[in-house]
Amino acid sequence: MVQTVIIVGAGWAGLPLAHKLLKYTLPKAKDGLKVILISPNSHFYWNVAATRGVIPGAIPDEQLFLPIEHGFSRYSAENFEFVLGKVERLEPERNIVEVAKTDKTQCALSYDQLVIATGSQIRSNLPFKSVGTHQETLAALHSLQKQIGLAKSIVVAGAGPTGVETAGEMAAAYGQEKDITLIIGAERVLQASNVLPSVSQVVEKDLQKLSVKLLHNTQVKHVQTAKQGKQDVTAQTTLTLSNGSTLVADLYLPLFGVQVNTSFVPANLLDSQGNMILDKTMRATGAKNIWGIGDVGNVEVKEYKPSGKPMVFITMGKKYATGQIGEWKLWGMLVAYVKGRKLFTDTAPGYVAGKNLRHASM
């Protein structure tokens, strides 16, 4: 009997898994295999380039968003189905997921194996990750681009890779045109990413060269935004900081904290933070045929580790960059050449089409 694998989510974890199952596992499946990929997005968001993509005119939409279904056109309908919609309910006891399709219809799909790869979103719901359907994410990105273009002063809160790169990209693009401030909750940038202190030092020096103002050991305690009558026009925001001071900016970008997309998963499969509770094989605890990959897993206790070496590549515009592999700090010019020039957008079509699959076969 044909085995049906449903993958919920067509992002960085779900999409390559679907390709690998069809490319490597299907030829070995004696009873046959059907892969059903479910996503509310018709397009794959190459959000590794979003930190530059939020700048108006920096990267064309067609390089940031690539159609998903076209990449699977070489597989027959017997082996692959793409369902455009959002899973609203999971019934493990019946091996069924209920889907609200984007065409406003509902359907129930049965599975033999279920893989949940719905990822996460930034708590502020800014479009550095998908915020809904392709159309909704595209509209949110265009709105943010317009706000960034209009703003004269911008405050970025959060000194992880996204916050650092966003501040650096805007400073590299606009120079002295805009007043850009980065609020750092710790003693140094990227501290939560466990990078070498020397890497943090290089990043901070480069940001200062780009005229980004750095506020260390500081958190935003209160946000008050003035209302504007016209949509997308920047509204001045007053920030009350942990040191007792205030900042007034045309645009505030809180780029810290993520929320996993697991609202449809039964509570007994989740921890208190909404993460799936996984064992060392990435199987959901308490279920025989449900798996979690990517951001949805309870990474705090998960034993599975694809790599024991930290890998970080930071770019701030096309010129300034640094990185780390294991305990080695990388040359800035190397990272700038490999990542900073195009943010891998030139590899995106092959990745989405399953031609440039990373990691080993299955």
FENVENDA-V375244 format. One record per residue. N is the residue number from 1. SS is DSSP state (A for helix, B for strand, O for the rest). D_LAST is the distance of its C-alpha to the last C-alpha in Angstrom with 2 decimals. Layout:
# FENVENDA-V375244
N,SS,D_LAST
N,SS,D_LAST
This chain:
# FENVENDA-V375244
1,O,20.85
2,O,18.40
3,B,16.13
4,B,16.56
5,B,14.35
6,B,16.59
7,B,15.66
8,B,18.90
9,O,19.20
10,O,18.18
11,O,18.63
12,O,16.79
13,O,14.21
14,A,14.18
15,A,14.31
16,A,11.26
17,A,9.20
18,A,11.02
19,A,10.36
20,A,6.56
21,A,7.10
22,A,9.85
23,A,8.76
24,A,5.77
25,A,6.33
26,A,10.04
27,A,11.06
28,A,10.19
29,O,11.85
30,O,15.34
31,O,17.12
32,O,15.72
33,B,13.93
34,B,15.60
35,B,14.46
36,B,17.51
37,B,17.62
38,B,20.85
39,B,22.63
40,O,26.33
41,O,25.68
42,O,25.79
43,B,24.99
44,B,22.54
45,B,24.73
46,O,24.16
47,A,25.93
48,A,25.23
49,A,28.29
50,A,30.24
51,A,32.46
52,A,33.95
53,A,33.42
54,O,35.91
55,O,38.63
56,O,40.42
57,O,39.69
58,O,37.27
59,O,34.13
60,O,34.29
61,A,32.72
62,A,30.66
63,A,28.90
64,A,28.21
65,B,27.16
66,B,24.91
67,B,24.55
68,O,21.24
69,A,21.66
70,A,22.51
71,A,19.07
72,A,17.74
73,O,20.76
74,O,19.05
75,O,17.49
76,O,20.00
77,O,21.53
78,O,20.37
79,O,16.71
80,B,17.23
81,B,20.03
82,B,21.01
83,B,23.57
84,B,25.82
85,B,27.16
86,B,27.07
87,B,26.19
88,B,29.48
89,B,28.94
90,B,26.37
91,B,27.56
92,O,25.24
93,O,27.76
94,O,27.50
95,O,23.81
96,B,25.20
97,B,25.08
98,B,28.18
99,B,27.93
100,B,30.81
101,B,30.12
102,O,31.63
103,O,33.95
104,O,35.63
105,O,34.42
106,B,32.61
107,B,29.96
108,B,28.24
109,B,24.68
110,B,23.26
111,O,19.77
112,O,17.98
113,B,15.54
114,B,16.61
115,B,14.99
116,B,17.81
117,O,17.32
118,O,20.95
119,O,21.57
120,B,25.14
121,B,28.31
122,B,31.16
123,O,33.92
124,O,36.44
125,O,34.37
126,O,34.79
127,O,32.49
128,O,30.38
129,O,27.67
130,O,27.76
131,O,30.79
132,O,30.33
133,O,29.98
134,A,29.67
135,A,33.44
136,A,34.19
137,A,32.12
138,A,33.68
139,A,37.13
140,A,36.66
141,A,35.58
142,A,38.59
143,A,40.86
144,A,39.72
145,A,40.11
146,A,43.65
147,A,44.46
148,A,43.30
149,A,45.33
150,A,48.42
151,O,48.22
152,O,50.38
153,B,49.19
154,B,45.64
155,B,44.54
156,B,40.89
157,B,40.22
158,O,37.16
159,O,36.40
160,O,32.64
161,A,30.65
162,A,31.36
163,A,35.05
164,A,35.58
165,A,33.99
166,A,35.78
167,A,39.11
168,A,38.59
169,A,37.55
170,A,40.57
171,A,42.89
172,A,41.72
173,A,42.23
174,A,45.57
175,A,47.22
176,A,50.50
177,A,50.48
178,O,48.78
179,B,49.28
180,B,45.85
181,B,45.52
182,B,42.50
183,B,42.94
184,O,41.22
185,O,41.11
186,O,40.85
187,O,42.54
188,O,40.16
189,O,37.52
190,O,33.83
191,A,35.02
192,A,32.57
193,A,29.69
194,O,30.70
195,O,31.34
196,O,33.90
197,A,37.49
198,A,37.92
199,A,35.21
200,A,37.02
201,A,40.27
202,A,39.11
203,A,37.86
204,A,41.16
205,A,43.25
206,A,41.48
207,A,41.94
208,A,45.60
209,A,45.97
210,O,44.79
211,O,47.50
212,O,45.26
213,B,47.23
214,B,45.46
215,B,46.48
216,O,45.13
217,O,45.11
218,O,45.79
219,O,44.50
220,B,45.47
221,B,47.45
222,B,48.75
223,B,48.14
224,B,50.80
225,B,50.30
226,O,53.26
227,O,52.90
228,O,53.30
229,O,54.54
230,O,52.45
231,O,48.69
232,O,46.46
233,O,49.46
234,O,48.82
235,O,50.63
236,O,51.80
237,B,50.10
238,B,51.84
239,B,49.71
240,B,51.22
241,B,49.67
242,O,49.52
243,O,52.15
244,O,54.59
245,O,54.61
246,B,53.67
247,B,51.92
248,B,52.55
249,B,50.02
250,O,49.55
251,B,45.85
252,B,43.89
253,B,40.10
254,B,38.75
255,O,35.27
256,O,34.49
257,O,32.76
258,B,29.86
259,B,29.56
260,B,26.35
261,O,26.05
262,O,25.93
263,O,29.32
264,O,28.04
265,O,26.31
266,O,28.68
267,A,30.55
268,A,29.60
269,A,25.98
270,B,27.25
271,O,29.13
272,O,32.47
273,O,31.02
274,O,28.88
275,O,25.54
276,B,23.17
277,O,23.52
278,B,20.16
279,O,19.54
280,O,17.57
281,O,14.30
282,O,15.12
283,B,16.49
284,B,19.92
285,O,22.68
286,O,24.64
287,O,22.05
288,O,19.69
289,O,17.54
290,B,17.86
291,B,15.63
292,B,16.59
293,O,14.93
294,A,16.95
295,A,20.72
296,A,21.31
297,B,20.56
298,O,23.38
299,O,22.58
300,O,25.87
301,O,24.73
302,O,20.94
303,O,19.90
304,O,16.36
305,O,16.77
306,O,14.19
307,O,17.15
308,O,20.58
309,O,22.32
310,O,24.00
311,B,23.44
312,B,26.13
313,B,27.39
314,B,30.62
315,B,32.53
316,B,35.95
317,O,36.79
318,O,36.08
319,O,38.22
320,B,37.62
321,B,34.37
322,B,33.03
323,B,29.92
324,B,28.47
325,B,25.57
326,O,25.99
327,O,29.74
328,B,30.36
329,B,32.12
330,B,31.25
331,O,33.97
332,A,34.82
333,A,35.25
334,A,31.71
335,A,30.19
336,A,32.68
337,A,31.67
338,A,27.89
339,A,27.86
340,A,31.46
341,O,32.29
342,O,29.96
343,O,27.71
344,O,24.74
345,A,25.98
346,A,25.76
347,A,21.95
348,A,21.69
349,A,21.87
350,A,18.94
351,A,16.82
352,A,17.89
353,O,17.36
354,O,13.70
355,O,14.95
356,O,14.69
357,O,11.26
358,O,11.48
359,O,9.40
360,O,6.60
361,O,3.80
362,O,0.00
